[in-house]
């Protein structure tokens, strides 16, 4: 009996069980005699976290709390959210993914779906849910994890981590979430040759069989959990946008790499232009890195230009995509379907202007906004930045590749090279830059600023799909900040305030759904709908009839 209650992370209170509860649940004597409050437990554990070396050791200890007591875990994380965000997700999650098979302790209520057992997908989802009413799934096939590539079944840690952020930042009920990994094999030879690797030991399955696996998962999930919102994460370049486009007109789905990065960059651009007093329709956008994230950013910014009154054709003329081949032209070999609408034509430039590298492209284009998703460290050189700044009064520069070692430039250099004129956001947390008496706060273009609020809004509004207008409303909701006029103000709000502005994001999403007439008919007040949907980490006074006699 004691093992059933104390071993269930959704029911366990640990030393916070009252003496009466211990008697009723048959766990008297299974805990030290003193009864603690959740505040005492949280402070005690937080002090223990701080004693550990920053990095994997802290994450290991934090995961032990997660595995044993979800309420305490989220109470502690929410209380110190800026401290814990790097631990539970980026950047410390990267080594946790790489080492997953070596340090595996327990599945953490995740679901492992294998392409070699495709016919049992529904059964496996039901088993993993274990009777819980699942409202949100984060699913990955782990082909393109962060900046570290293909990590096969180890990528389940990404799904677990994303769902932690959903609950910590937005208050999504942890009992109603399910992390899922689609194990379709891996092309990572290191994993295939690792005797401890826990996934399928074969190369990735592609083509029609892969598509059947994805579709079997989506159909089974929607059948078992009719209201489920599906978040696709870290799918490969050839699949991410294709899968999103197929399902987004049918059910509420989201791809963080395609849409989340785009929305947070749009939010950063909108705030930067409020600081500079400029219009988005007057900007020239250069994206360095034309993969899944880069094209997602371009599409989201383009959608905004259309919403501001430009035709789609006019909007696309504001964008320049640069990849490893240089500026993408209509005759560039190997263009993806996502890249083709944004390519340029040779007759737009002087004869012979091929622009095979970023510097030549910047010299020819004179961009006002430059975003890096290339994972090429140091790509935004001093020559490039100074060339851009020579033609832009307030250059907007977002080197958002992560982890830190893959950043296109560091904020202190960008501020110095532009004499304090650059408006900067990065993909990882960075300290303020002190320059000529001004402290420049560096915004973090962290998808966690957006996707938890979007998800909470979808769960609250219950729309049949998530559309462009709702995503635009989410981005605009981050722009209402009275501090934007202060020198050195960040172009994105700080992570420590994520709980407050996530609610605003969710309310904006719900209001958009109501205004469009696609919210559930019962949802008429955005603020109330969001408040009613949020879960709050607190111990229930008693367990609704669970006693020593019936808790088995």
N, C-alpha and C positions, 0 to 999 in steps of 0.2 A: 504493500500500500504506500509506504513512505517513498519507495523508489518511483512509483507511478506519478506522484505529485511533485516531488522534489526533482525528478528527472524530466519534467515537462516544462520547457522554457516559457510556454504561454500561461501556465498556471502557477509556477513556482514564485514564491515571495522570499524564500530563504529565511533569514533571521527576522523578517518582518511579520511572519505568521504570529498572530496573537496566541496566547495560551489557550483560549477557548477554541480557536481554529485548530490548533495542534491536537487537542483532544478529539474534536469532531472528525478530523481527517485521519486519525490514527497515526500521527507522526510525532506525538509526544515522546520525548527522549531521543529523537533523531536529529535534534538541533540543540545548540548551546542554549542555556536557559534565558538569557537576556533577549528581550524583544526590542528590535531597532526600528526606527522610522526609515522611510525611503530616503530622506535627506541624509541621515547618518550613513546609510549604506553607500549612497552615491559619493559622499565626501571621502569616505574610507577608501573606496575603490579608485577614485580620482587621484588620491595621494599615491596609491600603489602604482598607477599608470605612470605618474611623473617620475617615480623612482627608476623605471626601466629606461634603457637606452633608446633614444628616439629612432623609430624605424620598425623593422619586423618584430623586435622584442615587445614593443608597446602593442603592436597589432595582435600578437599572440595572446597577450594577457586580456586585451579588450574582447577578443573573440571568445575567450573562456566565459566572460560575463554574458555575451550574446547567446552562447550555447546553453546557458543554464537559467537565465532570467531576463526575458526580453523587456519586461516593464522597467526593471532597474537599468538595463543597458540604455534604453532610449531616454529615460529620465536624466541619466548622467550625461549622455551625448548632447541632448538639447540644452542642458544647463551650461555646457562649455563647447558649443557647436563649432566655433572657429578653431578651437584646439583639436577637436576630434575629426573634422572633415578630412584633413590630409591622411589620417590614420585609417579611417574606414574606407576611403576611396583613393583618389589620385593625390600624391604620387606613390604612396606606400603599397598600394594594391598591386602594382606591377610586379615586384618580386614575389608577392604572395601568389600571383597567378603562375609565375615561372616555377615556383617550388611546390605547387598544390599537391601533386602526386606523392611527393617526398614527405610532406608534413600532414597528410590527410589524417584527420581524427574522427570526423563525423560528417554526414551529408548536409546538415543544416537545413533540413526540410526542403531541399532542392529536388528537382526532377531531372533524371538523366535519360534522355531519349536516344535510342540507337537506330541508325539507318539499317543496321543488320537485324533489327527486331521491329521493323516499322509497323507490322500488323498489331503490335501490342501497345501502340501509342496511347490509346484511350485508357487502357488498363493501368499503364504506368502513371499517367497524369492523375487518375483517381487514387491510386495508392499513395502518391506523394502528397496530395491534398489532404488525405486522411480525414475526410468529412468536413473540412473547412470550406467556407463559402468564399471562393477565390474571386476577387474583383480586379486584380492587377497581376499580370505576368510580365517579367522581363526575361526575354529569350535571346540567346546568342548561339551562333555556330562557331564563334571564336576564331574566325579566319583572319581578322584584322584588329587585334587587341591593342588599344592605345597606340603607342609608338613601338610596340614590341612584336607585332605580327601574329602568326598562326600558333596558337597554343592549345588546340584541340579541346579535350574535355576539361583541361585545367581552367578554361575560360569561364566555367560555372561561377568562379569567384567574382567575375565581373557582374553577373546577374545578381548574386548575393549582395555585392557592394552597392549597386545602383538602387536596390530595394531598401537598403539601409538608409540611403540618402532620401528616398521618397518619404520614409517614416520620420526620420530625424528633422528634415526641413519642412515637410508639409503636413505631417500628422496622418499619413495613410495608415490604416489599421494593419499592423504586422501579421495579424491572424488571417488577413484576407489577401496576402501576396504569395506568389509562387515563383522562385527562380528556376529557370529551365535552361538546359544546354542541349542542343542538337548535335550529337556526336556522329558526324558524317565522315570521320577519319581526320587525318592531319597530314600536311606535307612538310611538317617540321621533322627533319631527319633525326635531330637530337632526341625528340620524344619517341620516334619509332624505334630507336636503338636503346632506349632507356628501359631496363628491366622493371623499374618501379612505376612506369607510366600506367595510369589507370584507365585510359581510353582505348578505343578501337585501334589495333595495330595495323592499319592499312592507310594508304594514301586517300586523300579526299575524294569522295564520290561527287560527280558533277552531272549536269545535264538533266534529263527527264526524271531520273531516279531521285536526284536531289530535290527537284521541284515537287515531286510526289511526297517526299518526306516533309517538306515545309507545309504543304497543303494538308497533309494528314494531321500534323500538329495543330494548325489553325482551326480546322474543322472540329477536331476532337475537343480542343479547348473551348470553343464556342458552344458545343453541344453540352459539355459537362458544366460549364460556367457561363450561362447565357449573357450576362452583363459584363463579361471580362473585357478589360482594356489591355491591349497587347503592345508592349514596348520592345521593338527589335534593337539589338545592340551589337556593334562590332562585327557585322556581316561584311564580307569582302566587297571590293570595289565593283565586281561584275554582278553582284546579287543585291546589294543594299537598296539602291534606288528602284531597281526592277521589282523587287518584292513589295516595297512600300507602295509603288504606283499601282500594283495589281490589287492590293487589299484596301487601300485607303478610301476607295469609293464604296466599299461594301460594309465595313465595320470600323469601329474606332481603333485605329492603330497609330503608332508613332515610331519613327526611327531617329534616335538621338544623334547619330553621326550625320545624317542627311538634314534633319530638321532642327534638332536642338542646337547644334553649333551655329546654324544659320540664324536662328532666333536670337541667341545671345549676342552674336555679332551685330545683328540689326539693332538690338537694344543699345549696344555700346556706341554704334554709329549715330543713332538718334540722339543719345545724350551728348556725344561729342559735338554734334552740330548745334545742339542747344547752347553749349558752352561757347562755340565760335560764332553763333548767330547766322549760320548758313543754311541753305535749303538742300535737301537730299537730291532733288532733281537737277542740281547744278554740279554734282560730283562726278569725277572719273574714278572708277573702281578698278584696281589691279589686284588679282588674287594669285599669289605664288604658291602653286600646288593645286593641280586640277583633278584631284581624286574625289572620293566620296564627300569629304568634309568641304573641300574647296568649292565643289559644284553645288553642294547644299547651301553654302553661304551665298553664292552668286544667285541662285534661284530665289532665296528668301529676300535678298535685297532688291532683286528685280521685281518680285511681287509687290514690294512696297512702292516702287516707282510707278507701277501700274495703278496701285490704289491712290497714288497722288495725282493721277490724271494723265500719265503718259500711255501711249499705245504700247503693246508688247514689243513691237518692232523698235520703237523709239527707245524704250527702256533698255533693251539688250545692247544698244549702241554705246551705253555708258560703261560697259564691262570689257575687261581685257584679261584673258586667262593665260598665265605663264606656267609652263611645266618644265620638265627636264629638257624638252626639245626647244625651249624658248617660247615665244609668243605663239599661241595656237592659231594657225590659219586654216582656211577651208580645205587646203590640200595637204595638211599635216597627216602623215601616216598614223594609223591606229587610233583614230578619234573614237571616243565612246559616245553612245547615244545622248548622254547628259552634256557632253562637251560641245557637240555639233551646233546647237542653237547659239552658242556664244563665240564662235570662231570669227576671226577677222578676215578681210579680203586684202590681197596684196595692193590693189589699186588705191587703198586708203593712205598709203605711205609712199615716199619717194622710191623710184625704181631701185631695186637691189637691196632694199631694207628688209633683211631677213629676221633680225632681232633674235639671235640664237641664245641670248642670255638675259638675265634680269636687268643688268645695267643698261644695255642697249635698248631694252624695252622701256625702261623708265625715262631715258633720254628722249625717246620718240613720242611717248604717250603723255608725259607730265601728269601722272595720277595725283589725285588729292587724297585718296584713301588707299592704303596698301595693307593687305591681310596675308599673313603667311601660314600655310598649313602643309608646308613642304617636308617637314622634319629634316631640313638641311641646316645644320648648326652654323650660325654666323652668316647666313645668306644675305641678310640686310646689312651690307657693309657701309662704312663711312662714306665712300664715294656715292653709293646708291642713295643713301638717306639725304646727303647734302644736295644731290641732284634733284631729288623730289622736293626738298624744302625750298629750293631756289624758285620753285614755281607754285608753291602752295603756302598761303598765309599761315594756316594752322593744319599742317599735315596730320592725318589720322593714320596711325601705324599700329597694327595689331599682330605681333609675332606670337601666334597662339599654339604653335607646335609644342607638344609635351612628350616626355618629361623635360626637365630643365635643360639637360644636355643637348636636346634637339631644337632648342629655340633659335629662331632666325636672327635675333638680336636681343641684347639686354637693355632694360629701360634706362639705366644710367647713361649708356652710350647714346641712346636715342634722344634723351633730353639734352645732353651736352652737344651732340652734333647739330641739333636744330635750335640751339640757344634758348631752350625752354619752351619752344613753340609747339612741339609735337604733343598730340593727344594719344596716350598709349594705353593699351590693354595687353595682357599676356595670358597664356593658357594655364600658368601655374602661379601660386601666390608669390608675390615679390614685395620686398620692403619699400617704403617711400624713398624717393630720390631727392637728396638735398642739393639744390643748385641755385647759386646767387641769392641766397636768403629765402628761397621758397621751398617748401616741402611738397613735392609732387607725389600724390598718392596714386598708386598704380592699380587700376582696375583689373580684376581677374575675369577673363572671358571663359568662365567656368559654366558648363552646361547645367550645373546644379543650381544656378541662379534661376533657371527657367523650367526645366522639365518636371521638377516636383510639383510646382504650382499648376502647370498645364495638366498633369495627371490628376491632381486633386480636383481641378475644375471639371475635368471630364467625368470623374466619379460622382461629382456633385450634380452636374447638369444631366447626365445620362443621355447624351446625344447619340444618334445612330452612327455619326462619323465625326472626325475632327478635321476641320477645314482651314483654308488659308486665313479667313477673317478672324477666326479664333486665335490662331497663332500670332497674327499681327497685333491683336488686342493684348496678347501676353507681352509682346516686346514693348509696346507703347506704355504698358503699365509701369515699367521700370524707369520711365523718364520724368516722373513727377517728384522732383527733389529740389527743395529750396536752396540747397547748398551748391548748386551748379555754378553760381556766379563767383564763388570763392576761388582765389588763385590756387592752383595745384589740385583742384577737386578731381577725384577719380571719375573716369567715364563709365564705370559700372559700380553699383553699390557694394559695400564690403560683405564678405561671407558671414561675419558675426551678426549681421542684421537679416540673415536669410529667412528666419522664421516670420518676421514681420512682412517683408515684401513678397514672400511666397503666397501669403494669404491674398495680397492685392492681385497677384498674377492669376490666382485661381478665380477670384471674383470677376476679373476682366474676362476670363474665358467663359464663365457661366453667363455673364451678362450678354456677351456676344451670341452665345447659343440661344438665349431667350429672345434677343432682338431678331435673330434670323428665323425663329420659330422652329428650331430643331432640338430644343431642350425637351426633356420629359414634361408632359403637361402639368405634372404636380409641382414643377420647379418654377416659381414666379418671383422669388426674391433671392438675388445672387448671394448677398451677405449671409442670409439665413441658411441657404443651401450649403455653403462652404462650412459654416460653423457646425451645422448638424452632421456633416460628413467627417470632420476631423476626429481622429482618435487622440486621446491625451494619456500620457504614461502615468497612471496612478493605480494603486492597488485597490481592487474591489473590496468592499467591507466583508462580504461573505460570498461563497461560491454557489449561489442560486440552487441550493438543495443538495450540493455535493456533500456527502458525509462519509464517515468511516464505513458505513454499511453499503453505500451505493457508488462510491468513487471508483470501484474496480471496472 
